[in-house]
Amino acid sequence: MKIVKKNFLLTSSIIFVVVTVVLASLYFAMPLYYQQVKSSEARREFDQVARQIKGKSRQEIGELLTDYSKKSNQIWFTLLAKDNTILYPSVESGAEDSLQLTIVPTIANSDYESKTLTETIAAADGQELTLNGEYSLQPVSDASRILLNLYPFVLLLSLSLGGIAAYLYSRASSQRIKAISRSTRQMISLAPDVVCPVKGRDEIAELADDINRLYANLLTSMEALRQENEKVAESEREKAEFLRMTSHELKTPITSMMGMVDGMIYGVGEFKDRDRYLQKCREILEEQSDLVQSILAISKLEMQTEKEQEVFSLKQLLEENLGSYRILADVRHYHFQVELAEARVKGNRTYLLKAIKNLLDNAFHYTVAGGQIVLRLESGQLIIENEAERVLDQTQIQQIFQPFYRPDYSRNRKDGGTGLGLFIVQQILDKHGLSYLFEAVDLKAMRFTIFLPSMES
């Protein structure tokens, strides 16, 4: 059942019940209430007259009762002697009194309800007299009959007006619900500009506001999920590309080594010199072992960089691990300049050290003979700079972080390493949320700068 029809029937039923109960209450309660009020008024008037005539002579009593009869006819008084002789009204009192005598019996014999009040009073001569007062409740019956005749019209009018009001109210109250329903149906399309109209401050307005907040949160969550899915898809593409390149890097040396082994087995040509080519096979295996170790290190990065993070002194960490580089600098006659200021960072100690060592390894590997290598830790920056054998151009710098990339001048594995060093550096720094810059300086040096966030001690 639609809400308009339901509200109309419910409101109309409530109006019908309320009007019926009110009319029934009036029909039964009003006569009782009217009778009580009428009796209370008659009692007060009777008591007032009784107080006025107490201690008066018979003549004065008759005059007072006559004056009251002229002013009001709500109560009809009768004064009796001790032997029940009627003292007032008396036949000798005149026409007006005679009229009183005729009224009392008329009331007594009528069909209307009447009640009598009685009180014994003492006259001036000490004689006890009985004062009777009789009053009629005839208007109560008339009022009840009138109400009963009017009830059908009052009920019909109330139901008609109430029905119209209920219909208009039902229509008006359902408009906002219909508007919310239309908006929620539009939300199925997940359009970003759909909102439920919020009017008023009642529960329906609160419902519309709650739906708007829920829809906004849903859109935000979906957008975050979409971005996350894109990141996952991009990560999967990068992994697939990395596996493809890894397979290619492993395939060539393995094929080469198998060719040498076959040549040695069958004693073909120069491969008869087994000692020489066994040494070459070992060198190839060592290179592949380094490559496999690098690949394993990359696979562990994603799982472990977010674990075991701590705040530590980067200066202290570097000082503890620069001994071998100082010795290597002396052996190769490099000028190794170290300037370390105190700096505290948050991250995985092991992997940050690995990234810095990879950068130092590259610097020592590609520095000109007798050249200078600088390691400087200052406020907010870690800088590694070396006088390079060859300065990379901008295109090469953009590609240098790709896995297995080697510049044209270092295609040889002996010179170019595994091709994963800077890729590992990039992965570690990205996992830690650290920005960095790799650039050429004065056409003779390469500089790698890591920007460190400020960290309180």
C-alpha positions as CSV (number, residue, x, y, z in Angstrom):
1,M,0.0,0.0,0.0
2,K,1.4,3.4,-0.9
3,I,2.3,5.7,1.8
4,V,-0.1,8.5,0.8
5,K,-3.1,6.1,1.0
6,K,-1.8,4.6,4.2
7,N,-1.3,8.0,5.9
8,F,-4.7,9.1,4.7
9,L,-6.5,6.1,6.1
10,L,-4.6,6.2,9.4
11,T,-5.2,9.9,9.9
12,S,-8.9,9.7,9.0
13,S,-9.3,6.8,11.4
14,I,-7.7,8.7,14.2
15,I,-9.9,11.7,13.5
16,F,-13.0,9.5,13.5
17,V,-12.1,7.9,16.7
18,V,-11.3,11.1,18.5
19,V,-14.4,12.9,17.3
20,T,-16.6,10.0,18.3
21,V,-15.0,9.7,21.7
22,V,-15.4,13.5,22.3
23,L,-19.1,13.5,21.3
24,A,-19.9,10.4,23.4
25,S,-18.1,12.0,26.3
26,L,-20.1,15.1,25.9
27,Y,-23.4,13.2,25.7
28,F,-22.8,11.2,28.9
29,A,-20.6,13.6,30.9
30,M,-22.3,16.9,30.3
31,P,-25.7,16.1,31.9
32,L,-23.9,14.8,35.0
33,Y,-21.7,17.9,35.1
34,Y,-24.7,20.2,34.5
35,Q,-26.7,18.5,37.2
36,Q,-23.9,18.8,39.6
37,V,-23.5,22.5,38.8
38,K,-27.2,23.2,39.0
39,S,-27.5,21.4,42.4
40,S,-24.6,23.3,43.8
41,E,-26.1,26.7,42.7
42,A,-29.5,25.7,44.1
43,R,-27.9,24.7,47.4
44,R,-26.0,28.0,47.7
45,E,-29.2,30.0,47.1
46,F,-31.2,27.9,49.5
47,D,-28.6,28.2,52.2
48,Q,-28.5,32.0,51.7
49,V,-32.2,32.4,52.0
50,A,-32.3,30.1,55.0
51,R,-29.7,32.3,56.8
52,Q,-31.6,35.5,56.0
53,I,-35.0,34.3,57.5
54,K,-33.6,32.7,60.6
55,G,-34.7,34.5,63.7
56,K,-37.3,36.6,61.8
57,S,-41.0,36.9,62.5
58,R,-43.5,35.0,60.4
59,Q,-44.5,38.2,58.7
60,E,-40.9,39.1,57.9
61,I,-40.2,35.6,56.7
62,G,-43.2,35.8,54.3
63,E,-42.0,39.2,53.0
64,L,-38.5,37.9,52.4
65,L,-39.7,34.8,50.5
66,T,-42.1,36.9,48.5
67,D,-39.3,39.3,47.5
68,Y,-37.0,36.3,46.4
69,S,-39.9,34.8,44.4
70,K,-40.2,38.1,42.5
71,K,-36.5,38.3,41.7
72,S,-35.9,34.6,40.9
73,N,-37.9,31.5,40.1
74,Q,-35.1,28.9,40.2
75,I,-36.2,27.7,43.6
76,W,-39.8,27.5,44.9
77,F,-40.0,27.8,48.7
78,T,-42.6,26.3,51.1
79,L,-42.7,27.1,54.8
80,L,-44.4,24.6,57.1
81,A,-45.3,24.7,60.7
82,K,-44.5,22.0,63.1
83,D,-47.8,20.3,62.4
84,N,-47.2,20.6,58.6
85,T,-49.5,23.5,58.2
86,I,-48.5,25.6,55.2
87,L,-47.4,29.0,56.3
88,Y,-46.0,30.1,53.0
89,P,-47.4,30.5,50.5
90,S,-50.9,31.0,51.9
91,V,-54.2,31.4,50.2
92,E,-54.7,34.7,52.0
93,S,-51.5,36.1,50.7
94,G,-53.0,37.2,47.4
95,A,-52.9,36.3,43.7
96,E,-49.2,36.1,43.5
97,D,-49.0,33.7,46.3
98,S,-51.8,31.7,44.9
99,L,-49.8,31.5,41.7
100,Q,-46.9,30.0,43.8
101,L,-49.3,27.4,45.1
102,T,-50.2,26.3,41.6
103,I,-46.6,26.2,40.4
104,V,-45.3,23.8,43.0
105,P,-47.8,21.0,42.3
106,T,-47.3,21.5,38.6
107,I,-43.5,20.9,39.0
108,A,-44.1,17.9,41.3
109,N,-46.5,16.3,38.8
110,S,-44.5,17.0,35.7
111,D,-42.2,14.6,33.9
112,Y,-39.1,16.7,34.5
113,E,-36.7,15.8,37.2
114,S,-36.9,17.9,40.4
115,K,-35.2,17.9,43.7
116,T,-36.1,19.2,47.1
117,L,-34.0,20.9,49.8
118,T,-35.2,21.0,53.5
119,E,-33.9,22.8,56.5
120,T,-35.4,23.5,60.0
121,I,-35.2,27.1,61.2
122,A,-36.3,28.9,64.3
123,A,-38.6,31.9,64.1
124,A,-38.5,35.1,66.2
125,D,-41.0,33.6,68.7
126,G,-38.8,30.4,69.1
127,Q,-41.2,28.2,67.1
128,E,-39.4,25.7,64.8
129,L,-40.4,26.0,61.1
130,T,-39.5,23.7,58.2
131,L,-38.3,25.5,55.0
132,N,-38.5,23.4,51.8
133,G,-37.0,24.5,48.5
134,E,-37.7,22.7,45.2
135,Y,-35.8,23.2,41.9
136,S,-36.1,21.7,38.4
137,L,-33.4,19.9,36.3
138,Q,-35.6,20.2,33.2
139,P,-32.9,21.9,31.0
140,V,-30.6,18.9,31.3
141,S,-32.9,16.7,29.3
142,D,-33.4,19.4,26.7
143,A,-29.7,19.8,26.2
144,S,-29.1,16.1,25.8
145,R,-31.8,15.8,23.2
146,I,-30.4,18.7,21.3
147,L,-26.9,17.3,21.4
148,L,-28.2,13.9,20.2
149,N,-29.9,15.5,17.2
150,L,-26.7,17.5,16.3
151,Y,-24.3,14.6,16.6
152,P,-24.7,13.1,13.0
153,F,-24.1,16.6,11.5
154,V,-21.1,17.3,13.7
155,L,-19.6,13.9,13.1
156,L,-20.1,14.2,9.3
157,L,-18.6,17.7,9.2
158,S,-15.6,16.7,11.4
159,L,-14.9,13.6,9.2
160,S,-15.2,15.7,6.0
161,L,-12.8,18.4,7.2
162,G,-10.5,15.9,8.8
163,G,-10.4,13.8,5.7
164,I,-9.5,16.7,3.5
165,A,-6.8,17.8,6.0
166,A,-5.5,14.2,6.2
167,Y,-5.3,13.9,2.5
168,L,-3.4,17.2,2.1
169,Y,-1.1,16.3,4.9
170,S,-0.4,12.8,3.4
171,R,0.3,14.3,0.1
172,A,2.7,17.0,1.5
173,S,4.5,14.6,3.8
174,S,5.1,12.0,1.1
175,Q,6.7,14.5,-1.4
176,R,10.0,14.6,0.4
177,I,10.1,10.8,0.7
178,K,9.4,10.6,-3.1
179,A,12.2,13.0,-3.7
180,I,14.6,10.9,-1.6
181,S,13.4,7.8,-3.5
182,R,14.1,9.4,-6.9
183,S,17.6,10.5,-5.7
184,T,18.5,7.0,-4.4
185,R,17.4,5.5,-7.7
186,Q,19.7,7.9,-9.5
187,M,22.5,6.9,-7.1
188,I,22.5,3.4,-8.7
189,S,24.4,5.0,-11.6
190,L,27.1,6.2,-9.1
191,A,27.0,9.7,-10.6
192,P,29.1,12.0,-8.4
193,D,26.6,15.0,-8.5
194,V,23.5,13.2,-7.1
195,V,22.3,14.3,-3.7
196,C,19.1,13.9,-1.7
197,P,17.3,17.2,-1.0
198,V,17.4,18.0,2.7
199,K,14.4,20.1,3.8
200,G,13.5,20.8,7.4
201,R,15.0,19.4,10.6
202,D,12.8,16.4,11.2
203,E,13.6,12.7,10.9
204,I,13.1,12.7,7.1
205,A,15.7,15.5,6.7
206,E,18.1,13.5,8.9
207,L,17.5,10.4,6.7
208,A,18.3,12.4,3.6
209,D,21.4,13.8,5.2
210,D,22.5,10.3,6.3
211,I,22.0,9.0,2.7
212,N,24.1,11.8,1.3
213,R,26.9,11.1,3.7
214,L,26.7,7.4,3.0
215,Y,26.8,8.0,-0.7
216,A,29.7,10.4,-0.4
217,N,31.7,7.8,1.7
218,L,30.8,5.1,-0.9
219,L,32.1,7.3,-3.8
220,T,35.3,8.1,-1.8
221,S,35.9,4.4,-1.0
222,M,35.3,3.4,-4.6
223,E,37.7,6.0,-5.8
224,A,40.3,4.9,-3.3
225,L,39.7,1.3,-4.3
226,R,40.0,2.2,-8.0
227,Q,43.4,3.9,-7.3
228,E,44.5,0.9,-5.3
229,N,43.5,-1.4,-8.1
230,E,45.5,0.8,-10.5
231,K,48.5,0.6,-8.2
232,V,48.2,-3.2,-8.0
233,A,47.8,-3.5,-11.7
234,E,50.8,-1.3,-12.2
235,S,52.8,-3.3,-9.7
236,E,51.8,-6.5,-11.4
237,R,52.9,-5.1,-14.8
238,E,56.2,-4.0,-13.3
239,K,56.7,-7.5,-11.8
240,A,55.9,-9.2,-15.1
241,E,58.3,-6.8,-16.9
242,F,60.9,-7.5,-14.2
243,L,60.5,-11.3,-14.6
244,R,60.8,-10.9,-18.3
245,M,64.0,-8.9,-18.1
246,T,65.4,-11.3,-15.4
247,S,64.7,-14.3,-17.7
248,H,66.5,-12.5,-20.5
249,E,69.5,-11.6,-18.3
250,L,69.8,-15.2,-17.1
251,K,69.2,-16.9,-20.4
252,T,72.2,-15.4,-22.3
253,P,75.0,-16.4,-19.8
254,I,73.4,-19.8,-19.2
255,T,73.4,-20.5,-22.9
256,S,76.9,-19.2,-23.2
257,M,78.1,-21.4,-20.3
258,M,76.3,-24.5,-21.8
259,G,78.1,-23.9,-25.1
260,M,81.5,-23.8,-23.3
261,V,80.6,-26.9,-21.3
262,D,79.6,-28.8,-24.4
263,G,82.8,-27.7,-26.2
264,M,84.9,-29.0,-23.3
265,I,83.0,-32.3,-23.1
266,Y,83.5,-33.0,-26.8
267,G,87.0,-31.4,-27.0
268,V,86.0,-29.0,-29.8
269,G,88.8,-26.5,-30.8
270,E,89.9,-24.1,-28.2
271,F,87.6,-25.5,-25.6
272,K,90.1,-28.4,-25.2
273,D,91.8,-26.0,-22.7
274,R,89.5,-27.0,-20.0
275,D,91.2,-25.1,-17.2
276,R,90.8,-21.8,-18.9
277,Y,87.1,-22.3,-19.8
278,L,86.3,-23.8,-16.4
279,Q,87.6,-20.6,-14.9
280,K,85.3,-18.6,-17.3
281,C,82.3,-20.8,-16.3
282,R,83.1,-20.1,-12.6
283,E,83.2,-16.4,-13.3
284,I,79.8,-16.6,-15.1
285,L,78.4,-18.5,-12.2
286,E,79.7,-15.9,-9.7
287,E,78.0,-13.2,-11.7
288,Q,74.7,-15.1,-11.8
289,S,75.0,-15.8,-8.1
290,D,75.3,-12.0,-7.5
291,L,72.4,-11.5,-9.8
292,V,70.3,-14.0,-8.0
293,Q,71.2,-12.5,-4.6
294,S,70.1,-9.1,-5.9
295,I,66.8,-10.5,-7.2
296,L,66.2,-12.2,-3.8
297,A,67.0,-8.9,-2.1
298,I,64.4,-7.1,-4.2
299,S,61.8,-9.8,-3.4
300,K,62.3,-9.2,0.3
301,L,62.0,-5.5,0.1
302,E,58.2,-5.3,-0.1
303,M,57.8,-7.6,2.9
304,Q,60.4,-6.2,5.3
305,T,60.9,-2.5,4.7
306,E,57.7,-1.7,6.6
307,K,58.7,-4.0,9.4
308,E,61.3,-3.3,12.0
309,Q,61.2,0.5,11.5
310,E,62.9,2.6,14.1
311,V,64.4,6.0,14.8
312,F,68.2,5.9,14.7
313,S,71.2,8.1,14.2
314,L,72.2,7.9,10.5
315,K,75.6,9.5,11.3
316,Q,76.4,6.7,13.8
317,L,75.3,4.0,11.3
318,L,77.5,5.4,8.5
319,E,80.5,5.8,10.8
320,E,80.2,2.1,11.8
321,N,80.2,0.9,8.1
322,L,82.7,3.2,6.3
323,G,85.9,1.3,7.3
324,S,86.0,-0.9,4.2
325,Y,85.4,2.1,1.9
326,R,88.3,4.1,3.5
327,I,90.6,1.1,2.8
328,L,89.3,0.8,-0.8
329,A,89.9,4.5,-1.3
330,D,93.5,4.2,-0.1
331,V,94.1,1.1,-2.3
332,R,92.7,2.8,-5.5
333,H,94.2,6.2,-4.6
334,Y,90.8,8.0,-4.4
335,H,90.3,11.1,-2.3
336,F,87.4,10.0,0.0
337,Q,86.0,13.0,1.8
338,V,83.5,12.4,4.6
339,E,81.5,15.1,6.4
340,L,78.8,13.8,8.8
341,A,76.5,15.9,10.9
342,E,74.1,14.5,13.4
343,A,70.8,13.4,11.7
344,R,68.1,11.1,13.0
345,V,65.9,9.2,10.6
346,K,63.0,6.7,10.9
347,G,63.1,3.5,8.8
348,N,64.5,0.1,8.4
349,R,68.2,0.4,9.4
350,T,69.4,-2.6,7.3
351,Y,67.8,-1.5,4.0
352,L,68.6,2.1,4.2
353,L,72.3,1.2,4.8
354,K,72.0,-1.2,1.8
355,A,70.8,1.7,-0.4
356,I,73.6,4.0,0.7
357,K,76.2,1.2,0.1
358,N,74.9,0.6,-3.4
359,L,75.3,4.3,-4.1
360,L,78.9,4.3,-2.7
361,D,79.7,1.1,-4.7
362,N,78.6,2.9,-7.9
363,A,80.6,6.0,-6.9
364,F,83.8,3.9,-6.3
365,H,83.2,1.9,-9.5
366,Y,82.8,4.8,-11.8
367,T,85.2,7.4,-10.4
368,V,88.2,8.4,-12.5
369,A,91.7,7.3,-11.3
370,G,92.8,9.6,-8.4
371,G,89.4,11.3,-8.4
372,Q,87.4,12.6,-5.5
373,I,84.4,11.0,-3.8
374,V,82.4,13.0,-1.3
375,L,80.0,11.7,1.3
376,R,78.3,14.5,3.1
377,L,75.5,14.3,5.7
378,E,74.0,17.7,6.6
379,S,70.7,19.1,7.8
380,G,68.0,17.4,5.8
381,Q,70.3,15.9,3.1
382,L,72.6,13.0,2.4
383,I,74.8,13.7,-0.6
384,I,77.1,11.3,-2.5
385,E,79.2,12.9,-5.2
386,N,82.0,11.5,-7.4
387,E,84.2,12.6,-10.3
388,A,82.8,10.3,-12.9
389,E,84.6,8.6,-15.7
390,R,81.7,9.6,-17.9
391,V,78.9,12.0,-17.0
392,L,75.4,10.8,-17.9
393,D,73.1,12.9,-20.0
394,Q,69.5,13.6,-19.0
395,T,68.2,10.7,-21.1
396,Q,70.5,8.2,-19.4
397,I,69.7,9.6,-16.0
398,Q,65.9,9.0,-16.6
399,Q,66.6,5.4,-17.6
400,I,69.3,4.6,-15.0
401,F,66.9,3.3,-12.4
402,Q,65.4,0.7,-14.7
403,P,66.3,-2.9,-13.9
404,F,69.3,-4.3,-15.9
405,Y,69.8,-0.9,-17.6
406,R,73.5,-0.1,-18.4
407,P,74.7,2.9,-20.3
408,D,76.2,2.3,-23.7
409,Y,79.8,2.6,-22.4
410,S,79.3,-0.1,-19.7
411,R,77.6,-2.9,-21.5
412,N,80.2,-5.3,-20.3
413,R,79.1,-7.2,-17.2
414,K,82.4,-6.7,-15.6
415,D,82.0,-2.9,-15.8
416,G,78.2,-2.7,-15.5
417,G,77.5,-5.1,-12.6
418,T,74.1,-6.7,-12.3
419,G,72.2,-3.7,-13.5
420,L,70.0,-3.8,-10.3
421,G,71.9,-1.6,-7.9
422,L,70.1,1.7,-8.6
423,F,66.8,-0.1,-9.1
424,I,67.2,-1.5,-5.5
425,V,68.1,2.0,-4.3
426,Q,65.0,3.4,-5.9
427,Q,62.8,0.6,-4.4
428,I,64.2,1.2,-0.9
429,L,63.8,4.9,-1.0
430,D,60.3,4.8,-2.4
431,K,59.3,2.3,0.4
432,H,60.5,4.8,3.0
433,G,58.8,7.7,1.3
434,L,62.1,9.5,0.8
435,S,62.6,11.8,-2.2
436,Y,65.9,11.9,-4.1
437,L,67.7,13.6,-7.0
438,F,70.4,12.2,-9.3
439,E,72.1,14.9,-11.5
440,A,75.3,15.8,-13.3
441,V,77.4,18.6,-11.8
442,D,79.7,20.9,-13.8
443,L,80.0,18.2,-16.6
444,K,82.6,16.3,-14.5
445,A,80.8,14.8,-11.5
446,M,77.6,12.9,-10.7
447,R,75.7,13.7,-7.5
448,F,73.0,11.7,-5.7
449,T,71.0,13.6,-3.1
450,I,68.6,12.0,-0.6
451,F,66.3,14.4,1.2
452,L,65.7,13.5,4.8
453,P,62.6,14.6,6.7
454,S,63.2,16.4,10.0
455,M,63.1,14.2,13.0
456,E,63.2,15.3,16.6
457,S,65.8,13.7,18.8
